[in-house]
């Protein structure tokens, strides 16, 4: 696939009013979420849950792509079609998470490095043959006393660069995800400084490894205070500091930025995305690639029962619609109350 085709896919993923559903939870992660609702976590229940999400009527109106997990990209719906074909029929682009998780970085207590580069070229070829058209790799960065170290930022940026270059070589659009975690009591300004430094190092590495900026997407955190910080900023402050950080670090050649929700509630993530888009003036599409912030209401409605499929799909549809509105800066909190009242 040439650079023009990759750029076209990247732009489709951030088409106006649309965003990405992250359904790429590892088995241990989805097990925790199921356990919290007393849902048995088996290959079949995971398959049934994800089929519920992917077959939501009208989802493609707001969702451009879905990030799958290794297990999920190989699974089929009850009608025998692969999930890739289910999504394609709805004109939703299938993607795949390709990293193998974050592990402690040797000699750097508290820092982590994402693994999964070994054998990645071969896995990318397989995933493309299975129908994936984009990829995702997540780096995890913590803020704390003496954290993160520059060595850890550089190590993760190097891995992101290699992942992105290999993805483009394989004809896949890479989504580069350096996530500054919300865990801790750091201030929003500390988050802004760390995010800015991390992104500068990441884009330098991407440039050094000849990654085409026009054929990739960035999946960053919003600039937020830590969960335990005494002063929690409002959506406007978050939006202003997030945009300032991105304008200082992200080349305008990148087609779009798809924010992660990382630790925010579903409503908070939508409010903050809305505030960012209300400011306007950015050179990129400002979209979303949410996991829990899209799925949480649907999972709570589903509860592992076929009887609740319609309610779960309705919940997902509404959250996707709200985030679509937030892409235009047209979301307002009263919509949440209206939905609760009408059940629509």
KEBALUM-711676 format. One record per residue (C-alpha): x, y, z; residue in one letter. Coordinates in steps of 0.25 Angstrom, whole numbers, plus 2048, in hexadecimal, padded with zeros to 3 digits. Example, Ala and Ser with C-alpha at 12.3 -4.5 7.8 and 13.67 -1.06 7.14 Angstrom:
KEBALUM-711676
8317EE81Fa/8377FC81Ds/
***
This chain:
KEBALUM-711676
800800800x/80680D7FCx/80781A804x/7FB8207FDx/7F2814801x/7F781580Fx/7F4823810x/7E682180Bx/7E4816816x/7E9820821x/7E082B81Cx/7D482181Cx/7D781E82Bx/7D682C82Fx/7CA830825x/7C283C82Bx/7B8837836x/7BF829837x/7C8822841x/7CE815844x/7C980A84Ex/7D4804855x/7D07F5858x/7DE7F0859x/7DE7ED868x/7E87E186Cx/7E17D5872x/7E67D9880x/7E07E787Ex/7D37E2879x/7D27D7884x/7D37E288Fx/7C87EA888x/7BF7DE887x/7C27DA895x/7BE7E789Bx/7B07E4895x/7B07D5898x/7B17D188Ax/7B87C4887x/7C47C787Ex/7C67BC874x/7C97BD865x/7BB7BC862x/7B67C786Bx/7C17D0866x/7BD7CC858x/7AE7CF85Bx/7B17DC861x/7B97E1856x/7AF7DD84Cx/7A57E5853x/7AD7F1852x/7B17EF843x/7A37EC83Ex/79D7F9845x/7937FE83Bx/79880C835x/7A580B83Cx/7AD80F82Fx/7A681D82Fx/7AF82083Bx/7BA81683Bx/7C581582Fx/7CD80A835x/7CE7FF83Fx/7DB7FB846x/7DB7EB848x/7E37E2851x/7EB7D684Bx/7E07CC850x/7D47D584Bx/7DA7D783Dx/7D97C883Bx/7CB7C6841x/7BE7C5839x/7AF7CA83Cx/7A47C083Ex/7A17C182Fx/7AF7BB82Cx/7B57C8826x/7C27CD82Cx/7C27D9834x/7CA7E082Ax/7BF7DD81Fx/7B47E2829x/7BC7EF82Bx/7BF7F181Cx/7B07EF818x/7AD7FB821x/7B980381Ax/7C0803827x/7CF801826x/7D57F582Ex/7E27F8836x/7EB7F083Fx/7F37F284Cx/8017EC849x/8097EF856x/80A7E5861x/8097EE86Dx/8117F6876x/81C7F087Fx/8267F6889x/8327FD883x/83E7F6887x/8477FF891x/83C80A891x/83280889Dx/82480D89Ax/82680E88Bx/821805881x/824800873x/81A7FA869x/81E7ED863x/81A7E6856x/8247EA84Bx/82A7DC84Ax/8237D583Ex/81A7E183Cx/81D7E282Dx/8177D482Bx/80B7D7834x/8087E382Cx/8087DB81Fx/7FE7D1825x/7F57DC82Bx/7F47E381Ex/7F17D6817x/7E67D4822x/7E07E281Ex/7E67EC827x/7E97FA820x/7EF80182Cx/7F77FE839x/7F9803847x/804803851x/80380985Fx/80F80E867x/80C810876x/81281C87Dx/81181F88Cx/81382D893x/81982C8A1x/82582F8A9x/83182F89Fx/827829895x/827828889x/836827886x/83A82C878x/84081E876x/832818877x/82C82386Ex/837820864x/836811865x/827811863x/82881B857x/832812850x/828806852x/81C80F84Cx/825813841x/82980583Dx/81A80183Ex/81580C835x/82080A82Bx/81D7FB82Ax/80E7FD829x/81080781Ex/8197FD817x/80E7F2818x/8037FC812x/7FD7FF820x/7FA80D826x/80180E834x/7FA81483Fx/805819849x/800819857x/80A81F862x/80182086Ex/80482887Ax/7FC821885x/7F282888Ex/7F782189Bx/7FD82A8A5x/7FB8378ABx/80383F8A1x/7FD84D89Cx/7F885088Ex/80485888Cx/80D84C88Fx/805844885x/80784F87Bx/81684F87Cx/81784087Cx/80E83F870x/815849868x/82384386Bx/81E835867x/81883A85Ax/824841856x/82C835858x/82282C851x/821834845x/830836844x/831827844x/82682583Ax/82E82F831x/83B827833x/83481A82Fx/82E820822x/82081F826x/81682681Dx/80F830826x/80483181Bx/80182281Dx/80082182Cx/7F7825837x/7FB82A845x/7F3824852x/7F782D85Dx/7F283086Bx/7EB83D86Ex/7F2846877x/7EC843885x/7EF844893x/7F283689Bx/7E682F8A1x/7EB8338AFx/7EF8418ACx/7E784B8B5x/7E48558AAx/7DC84F89Fx/7DC858893x/7CF85B88Bx/7CD85787Cx/7D1864877x/7DF86487Ex/7E1855879x/7DE85986Bx/7E786586Bx/7F385E870x/7F1852868x/7F085A85Bx/7FC86385Fx/804856861x/800850854x/80385C84Cx/81185D852x/81484E84Ex/80C848843x/80F84A835x/80385082Dx/805845822x/7FF83B82Cx/7F1839827x/7EA837835x/7EB836844x/7E282B84Ax/7E282E859x/7E2822863x/7D982386Fx/7E381D879x/7DC81D887x/7D2827884x/7C3824885x/7BB823879x/7B483187Bx/7C283787Fx/7C8832872x/7BD83886Ax/7BD845871x/7CC84786Fx/7CB843860x/7C084D85Ex/7C8858865x/7D485585Cx/7CC85684Fx/7C5862854x/7D286A854x/7D5866846x/7E086B83Dx/7E885E83Dx/7EF859830x/7EA84A833x/7DD843835x/7DB842844x/7D4835846x/7D382A850x/7D781B852x/7D081785Fx/7CF80A866x/7C880A873x/7C3818870x/7BB812865x/7B980486Ax/7B6806879x/7A7809878x/7A57FE86Ex/7AC7F3877x/7A47F7883x/7977F687Bx/79B7E9874x/79F7E1881x/7A27D5879x/7937D2875x/78E7D1867x/7817D886Cx/7897E586Ex/78F7E5860x/7867F085Cx/7887F9868x/7977F7867x/7977FB858x/78E80785Cx/79880C866x/7A480A85Dx/79D812852x/79A81D85Bx/7A881F860x/7AD81E852x/7A382984Ex/7A7832859x/7B6831856x/7B2834847x/7AB84184Cx/7B8844854x/7C0843848x/7B9850843x/7B8856850x/7A9854851x/7A884B85Dx/7A1850869x/79F849876x/79084A876x/79083F86Bx/794835876x/78883887Ex/77F838872x/78482A86Fx/78182587Dx/77382B87Dx/76F82686Fx/77781986Fx/77C81C861x/
***
